[in-house]
Amino acid sequence: MNKKEKFLHFLANETVEGYLPFQPILMHFAARLSGNSYGEFASDHQVLVKSNIKALNEFDLDWVELISDPYRETSAFGAKIEYMPEGVPKCLNHIVKTIDDVHALQHPDVYKAERTLDRIKGAELYQKLLKGTVPVFGWIEGPLAEACDLVGVGDMLMMLMMDPDFSNFLMDKCMVTAKAFARAQVDAGCDVIGIGDAICSQIDADTYEAYVKERHHELVQYIQSLGAKVKMHICGDIMHLLPSLKCLKLDILDIDWQVKPEDAYSHIGTGVAVCGNIDPVTIMNVSENQLVQTTSSLVKSQQGRKFILSGGCEICVDTPVQNLKVLRQVSNGVF
């Protein structure tokens, strides 16, 4: 079986002998590995695809991704983005300040907006180069994350407390674009769509229930109706959200280092693949021997479960190449 076939069998709860998927989130690290800047990686799908395929081959990864930064949709809505040579792109202006701005916000055409089209082209290029043999993960911003990108994090969190009408109206508009962008990526060849909504770890469970849970559920159902799988990525401590996340019927849930896999499974069940959860700082800083011990212990504890080995979040750019090779070797049962 090729990588895509193995992975789909894994998600379908079909036994694949000796198979433990390994897939760290790679952005700045992948760019540097291929000799490019982060700015080049984020602005040019050809660089992004080349960098990810190099990492795929270097570390025998189990899929490739289109993740780069949070501002693809934000740019499509009309915000100005500045590329940084060695950093995440910057959003230069928050274009939503009042309810009138929300009313005036137009639904972008993801095939015409430069940055969303660039990601769609990335999906197409993966299919051309990999010929459908490797799973391709697209990415969209979740509704609260995108609202924060448009308004500003602090102001949007205040709006959740002070102006429910503003908050709901804006997130509903974000949902329309999220669906359109997800569909475009699936149509271009993506097998899985990741939903990034990191800010949700910073709100309480009641606020998540009131504003986000049903929107997440709607997005998950929509993407799955297109024939794709769904991965949810919320950085940080999501222990308080796990009872709500159970209701989303996800295919994959990322967990950061603050969440133990057994706690995740106890809430969401064993049918969802849990992906994580080694602290990226640990992966970057510890010795090979320490990393072998940490990773081996984690892998051993997850035997028989639907588990994907990864960092809790993005791999740090200064992580030694050999340390990622160690993770792959442990997942392959070398140690």
C-alpha positions, -999 to 999 in steps of 0.1 A, spaced: 0 0 0 11 36 -6 11 62 21 -24 74 12 -39 40 13 -23 31 46 -35 64 62 -71 60 50 -71 24 62 -58 37 96 -86 63 98 -112 37 89 -100 16 119 -86 -11 96 -54 -27 109 -22 -18 91 6 -40 106 34 -20 122 19 14 112 22 44 134 18 76 115 43 103 121 36 139 110 49 170 127 36 204 117 63 220 96 64 255 83 95 277 90 115 245 96 105 231 62 113 264 45 148 264 60 154 227 53 149 235 16 170 266 17 142 291 15 130 319 38 97 318 56 85 347 35 91 326 3 74 296 19 43 316 28 40 336 -4 47 310 -31 30 276 -33 58 262 -54 83 268 -26 58 255 0 52 223 -19 89 218 -27 98 223 10 72 199 22 82 172 -3 118 175 7 107 170 44 85 141 33 115 124 18 140 134 45 119 122 74 96 96 57 65 116 67 31 102 63 14 132 46 21 167 32 3 199 42 -6 233 29 -4 251 62 17 283 62 1 311 83 -33 324 95 -38 351 70 -49 335 37 -86 342 42 -79 375 60 -60 387 29 -89 376 7 -113 397 28 -91 427 20 -66 431 48 -30 440 39 -4 414 46 34 419 48 57 389 43 86 386 67 118 369 56 122 349 88 89 352 105 51 347 102 35 371 78 20 402 95 -15 415 91 -11 453 88 -46 464 93 -77 451 111 -105 458 86 -135 452 109 -141 477 137 -179 482 137 -211 464 128 -212 485 97 -179 471 87 -193 436 91 -223 445 69 -199 459 43 -176 428 43 -179 410 10 -176 373 6 -143 369 -14 -139 347 -44 -113 322 -32 -103 315 -68 -95 352 -75 -80 363 -42 -42 359 -45 -34 341 -13 -63 317 -13 -57 308 -49 -20 302 -41 -30 275 -16 -54 259 -41 -26 258 -66 -5 241 -40 -30 213 -37 -30 209 -74 8 208 -76 9 181 -49 -14 160 -70 7 166 -101 40 156 -83 28 129 -59 2 114 -82 -23 107 -54 0 84 -34 4 107 -4 -24 122 17 -26 160 12 -39 182 41 -54 215 33 -61 242 59 -87 268 68 -92 292 96 -119 284 121 -147 310 126 -133 325 158 -97 326 146 -107 343 114 -129 368 133 -99 376 155 -77 381 124 -102 406 110 -109 425 143 -78 419 164 -76 393 192 -83 416 222 -111 435 206 -128 403 193 -127 387 227 -143 418 242 -170 416 215 -178 381 226 -186 395 260 -202 428 250 -218 424 216 -233 390 207 -250 403 175 -217 416 162 -199 384 171 -224 361 156 -229 381 124 -191 383 118 -185 346 124 -214 337 101 -197 356 74 -164 338 82 -182 305 79 -192 312 43 -156 318 33 -143 288 53 -167 265 35 -158 279 1 -121 277 8 -124 241 21 -144 230 -9 -119 245 -33 -90 227 -16 -109 194 -17 -118 199 -53 -80 205 -59 -71 172 -44 -69 175 -6 -78 144 13 -81 161 47 -89 197 58 -74 210 90 -94 236 109 -71 260 128 -89 277 157 -62 282 182 -78 311 201 -105 287 214 -81 275 240 -82 310 255 -120 311 260 -140 292 286 -162 263 279 -195 283 281 -182 308 256 -171 280 233 -206 264 236 -224 297 230 -204 309 199 -182 282 184 -192 246 190 -221 245 165 -201 264 139 -173 239 143 -198 210 140 -213 226 109 -179 229 93 -169 194 101 -202 180 87 -198 201 55 -162 190 48 -170 154 55 -200 157 31 -174 166 4 -157 133 10 -127 146 29 -116 140 65 -113 167 91 -85 175 116 -91 201 144 -61 221 156 -65 242 188 -31 250 204 -27 250 241 -47 235 270 -81 223 257 -90 201 286 -120 223 293 -132 219 257 -129 181 254 -165 174 264 -177 198 237 -152 186 211 -166 150 215 -198 162 197 -180 174 166 -174 138 152 -139 147 141 -116 123 123 -84 137 139 -78 159 169 -45 176 176 -35 178 212 -7 201 226 17 190 253 -7 203 281 -32 175 272 -25 139 279 -37 114 252 -55 93 277 -75 124 288 -84 131 252 -95 96 245 -116 95 277 -137 124 265 -138 120 227 -136 82 225 -112 59 207 -127 63 172 -110 97 167 -73 97 159 -54 117 185 -23 135 171 5 148 194 17 157 219 54 162 225 63 198 234 81 213 204 106 230 227 115 195 241 119 182 205 143 211 198 163 212 230 168 177 244 195 152 235 189 124 212 189 99 241 164 119 261 142 123 230 143 85 224 132 79 260 104 105 259 91 94 226 94 56 232 75 60 265 47 79 247 45 54 218 44 25 242 16 41 262 -5 45 230 -1 10 216 -35 -3 204 -49 32 201 -56 54 171 -26 76 177 -5 98 154 30 108 167 37 145 164 47 176 183 20 194 202 23 223 177 46 235 150 82 223 151 106 251 160 128 263 132 160 256 151 152 220 158 181 197 149 173 176 118 185 145 136 159 150 163 131 146 138 148 116 124 148 101 159 110 106 162 105 88 129 128 60 140 109 55 172 76 55 153 90 28 131 100 7 161 138 11 156 144 18 193 
